Amino acid sequence: MRKQTIFWITGIAIVVVLVLLTYNNLVPSLKEQDVSMKGTIRQVDTDKYEVDMQITRTKEDNGIHMVYPVVFGWGNLSFNEELDDSYFRPPSVGTSGELEQLVHQALQDEDINTTNENGNFTGFSIPDEAGTYRVRFTISSLSENIHSINDPQIYYVHQEKVLGKTLNWVKKEHMVMIKESVE
């Protein structure tokens, strides 16, 4: 009887250790290194800028994901209906409360205040499949007081939960400003 009890306790202990090891070594199905982004932004009118972005993913993303262009004081993303086939046009533009919170947290980690007018972000999702997705859209000023752009950025937000463990991450890239004179 005693040997049988020791056998069961040892077996349960081994299973618990294996479960803990597995849980502690869980990694996201997609990592930051699997995503690259670049973007340019140029002024096309006195109160309108055009953003051209390229997002490349080397692996499929089965988690929830969104791309957020963050340009403080600017928003109202508008995708041109007449884009050629080399551009991806998202079926919807908006936000996800949980994903937007991850962007807020990433900005706050950089000591950027997002509790004021800087705190409203609009994003879009790209297909789950690996590949390169080019998007082009315009943004306009959210206030009459905003006339210039400062430090435009792109955030890729990945949300994933496996066995109750949160495996979220946020990747940031700076957009390049193209200086042109607006007529």
N, C-alpha and C positions, 0 to 999 in steps of 0.2 A: 504494500500500500504506500509506504513511504517513497519507494523508488518511482512509483507512478506519479505521485505528487511532484516530486523533483523534476521528472520528465516534463510534465505539463507546465510547470512554472518556467523552466528553461526554454521550452518552446514558445511560450507567450512572450518572454523577455526578448528572444531572438526576433520574433515578429514585430514587436514594438520598436526595437532598435532599427530594423530594416525600414519600417514605415517612417520613422523620424529621419533617417538618412535620406530616404527618397524625397520626403517633404522639404528638407533643408537644401537639397540640391536641385530643386525645380528651377528651370530657367524659362524665360519667355520663348514662344515659338518663333518670334522675330526679334532680332536684337537691333540696337541703334546702328551698328556697323552695316546692317543689311539695307539701310535706307540712306540715300544721298539726295540732297536738294540743292537747287540753286535758283536764284531769281533775280530779275532786274525790274526796276521801276523807273518810269520816265513820265514827265509831265506832258499831257496832251492838250490841256486847256488850263485856264487860270484856276479852275476849281476841280480839276479831274486829272488823275494819274492812271497810267496803264501798267499793270503788273503782268509779267511773263515769267512763269515758273516751270521748272522741270523737276519732277519727283521720280526717282528711280529706286525700285525695290528689287533686290536679288532673290527674295523668297516670297512665297505666298503669305499673306497676313490674314490668319483666321480669327484674330481678335477683333475688337472694335477699334477703329482708327479714324482720325480726322486730321486734316491739314488746316492750320489756322495762320493766315497772314496777319501779322500784328503790326499795324501802323497807327500809332496813337493819334486820335482826333480825326481819323479817316475811316470810312467804312462804306456801307451800301454797295457791296460787291455786285457787279453787273457783268454777266457773261454775254458776249456778243453772239447773236444767233447765226451770224454769217461766217463763222470760223471754218477754215479748211479742215480736212480730215486728219491733219497731223496734230490737232488739238483735241483734248478731251474736254467735254462739257459735262459737269456734274449734273445729275438729275435733280438735285436739290441743294440748297444752300441754307445754312442755319447754324444751330449749335446743339450740343448735348450737355446738359447740366454737369454730369460727372466729368466729361472730358474737358469742358471749359474750366472746371475747378483745378484740373491738373495744369492747365496753362497759367491760371492765377498763381498756383503754388510755385511753378517754375519762375515766374516773374518776381514773386515775393522773395524767392531764394536769392535773386539778384538785387534785392532792395529796391524794387520798383513798385510804387504804390498803385494798386488796382482797385481801390475802394471808391475812387471818384469816377469821372467820365472816361478814364482810361480802362475801365473794367468791363466793357461790353465787346465780346469777340464773336465774329461770324466765321464759320469755317465750312468745309465741304469734305466729302469722302471720295476716295478714289477706289477703283475696283480692287478686290482681294488678290487678284492674280499678280504674280511677279511681272515686272515690265517697267517701261519708262512712260510717264504720263506728263504731257505738256498741257498747261492751262494758261489761258489769257483772259484777263478781266479788267474792268476799270473800278476805281474807288473814287469816292467824292468826299468832300469835307462834311463832317458831322456838325460843324458849328461855323458861324460866320467869323469867329475869332481865330480860326486855324488857317494859316496860309502857307506853311511849309511843312516838310516831312523831316522827321528826325529818327534815324536808326531803324529803318524798316527791317522786319524779321519774319521768318517762316518757322512755324512750330509744327512738328509731326507728333501727334499724340497717339500712343498705343495703350490700349487697356485690355488686360487679360487676367483672368482668375482661374487657377488650376488647384483643385482639391482645397478650395477655400483660401489659398495663398494668392495675394495680390502681386502681379508681375508687371505693373504699369511702368511706362517710361515716357519721357518727353525729349525730343531732339530739336535743337535750335540752329538755324543758319541765318546769317545776315544777307539781306538783298543788296544788290549793287545799284547805286543811283546812276542813271544816265542823264547827264546834264545836256539839255538842249534848250534853245530859246523857243518860247511859245509865241506865236504870232497872233 
